[in-house]
Amino acid sequence: MNRIDWPRDTARRPVLAACAGLVAVLAYAGAAALITGVLGLGAEVTARLPWGSTVFAGVALALVVGVPMTVVACFGSRGNAYTSVAAVVAGSMLIGWIAVEIGFVRTYSWLQPVFAFAGLLIAHAGLRRFRRTS
């Protein structure tokens, strides 16, 4: 019978934790910049946001990207057995965030493909940790 083993303490786990931690810090910084108004999107782009609110957008960024990436960083640094699952979920959420952001904002930045690629790498790193055993 096949089952999935959850490997612990692999060489890539600290790298995954560090990358997820960096993405989390950048997400929180972006959220803070949106909430405080430091990052001005302009009236046209702000009007496209839900409720026309950069505060809502900042809180959503922190919750949808920052928190899941923080979980991956914490799990990865502790060698938690659920690091792989958390990485797949967090990476997928980051990719989804970028897709929804492009749909709402309808403007493009070099940061969008960079973070979409980061989400893809983090999700892929989580998927690579699954091993099928007999």
C-alpha positions as CSV (number, residue, x, y, z in Angstrom):
1,M,0.0,0.0,0.0
2,N,1.3,3.5,-0.9
3,R,1.5,6.2,1.7
4,I,3.2,9.6,1.9
5,D,6.1,10.0,4.3
6,W,6.7,13.5,5.7
7,P,10.5,13.8,5.7
8,R,12.2,15.8,8.4
9,D,15.4,17.8,8.6
10,T,16.4,17.9,4.9
11,A,19.2,20.2,3.7
12,R,16.7,22.4,1.8
13,R,14.4,23.1,4.8
14,P,16.4,26.0,6.2
15,V,16.6,27.6,2.8
16,L,12.8,27.2,2.4
17,A,12.3,28.7,5.8
18,A,14.6,31.7,4.9
19,C,12.9,32.3,1.6
20,A,9.4,32.1,3.1
21,G,10.5,34.4,5.9
22,L,11.8,36.9,3.4
23,V,8.6,36.9,1.5
24,A,6.6,37.3,4.7
25,V,8.7,40.3,5.8
26,L,8.2,41.9,2.4
27,A,4.5,41.2,2.5
28,Y,4.2,42.8,5.9
29,A,6.3,45.8,4.7
30,G,4.0,46.2,1.7
31,A,0.9,45.9,3.9
32,A,2.2,48.5,6.3
33,A,3.0,50.8,3.4
34,L,-0.5,50.4,2.0
35,I,-2.2,50.9,5.3
36,T,-0.2,54.0,6.3
37,G,-0.4,55.5,2.9
38,V,3.4,55.5,2.3
39,L,2.8,53.5,-0.9
40,G,0.5,55.6,-3.0
41,L,-1.3,53.8,-5.7
42,G,-2.9,56.8,-7.3
43,A,-6.6,57.6,-7.4
44,E,-7.4,55.5,-10.4
45,V,-5.8,52.3,-9.0
46,T,-7.2,52.9,-5.5
47,A,-10.7,53.2,-7.0
48,R,-10.3,49.7,-8.4
49,L,-9.6,48.1,-5.0
50,P,-12.5,46.6,-3.0
51,W,-14.2,49.4,-1.3
52,G,-11.6,51.7,-2.7
53,S,-9.5,51.0,0.4
54,T,-5.8,50.7,0.6
55,V,-6.2,49.8,4.2
56,F,-8.3,46.8,3.2
57,A,-5.8,45.8,0.6
58,G,-3.0,46.1,3.1
59,V,-4.8,43.9,5.7
60,A,-5.6,41.4,3.0
61,L,-2.0,41.3,1.9
62,A,-0.8,40.6,5.4
63,L,-3.4,37.9,6.0
64,V,-3.3,36.1,2.6
65,V,0.5,36.3,2.0
66,G,2.3,37.3,5.2
67,V,0.7,34.9,7.6
68,P,1.0,31.8,5.5
69,M,4.6,32.5,4.7
70,T,5.3,33.2,8.4
71,V,3.9,29.7,9.1
72,V,6.2,28.1,6.5
73,A,9.2,30.0,8.0
74,C,8.3,28.9,11.5
75,F,7.6,25.3,10.6
76,G,10.7,25.1,8.4
77,S,13.0,26.5,11.1
78,R,11.7,24.0,13.6
79,G,11.7,20.9,11.3
80,N,7.9,20.5,11.6
81,A,6.4,17.6,9.7
82,Y,3.8,19.9,8.1
83,T,6.4,22.3,6.5
84,S,5.8,20.7,3.1
85,V,2.0,21.1,3.2
86,A,2.3,24.7,4.5
87,A,4.8,25.5,1.7
88,V,2.4,24.2,-1.0
89,V,-0.5,26.2,0.5
90,A,1.5,29.4,1.1
91,G,3.1,29.3,-2.4
92,S,-0.3,28.7,-4.0
93,M,-1.8,31.5,-2.1
94,L,0.9,33.9,-3.2
95,I,0.4,32.9,-6.8
96,G,-3.3,33.4,-6.4
97,W,-2.7,36.8,-4.7
98,I,-0.8,38.0,-7.7
99,A,-3.5,36.7,-10.1
100,V,-6.2,38.5,-8.2
101,E,-4.1,41.6,-7.8
102,I,-3.6,41.8,-11.6
103,G,-7.3,41.3,-12.1
104,F,-8.3,44.1,-9.7
105,V,-5.6,46.6,-10.2
106,R,-5.1,46.1,-13.9
107,T,-1.6,47.6,-13.8
108,Y,1.6,45.7,-14.1
109,S,4.9,45.8,-12.1
110,W,8.1,43.9,-12.3
111,L,7.3,42.7,-8.8
112,Q,4.4,40.7,-9.9
113,P,6.3,38.1,-11.9
114,V,9.1,38.1,-9.3
115,F,6.7,37.2,-6.5
116,A,4.7,34.8,-8.7
117,F,7.9,33.0,-9.4
118,A,8.8,33.0,-5.6
119,G,5.4,31.5,-4.9
120,L,6.0,28.8,-7.6
121,L,9.4,28.0,-6.1
122,I,8.1,27.7,-2.5
123,A,5.1,25.5,-3.6
124,H,7.5,23.4,-5.7
125,A,9.9,23.0,-2.7
126,G,7.0,21.8,-0.6
127,L,5.9,19.3,-3.3
128,R,9.4,17.9,-3.7
129,R,9.4,16.9,-0.1
130,F,6.7,14.3,-0.6
131,R,8.1,10.8,-1.1
132,R,6.0,7.8,-2.1
133,T,6.9,4.6,-0.3
134,S,5.5,1.1,-0.7
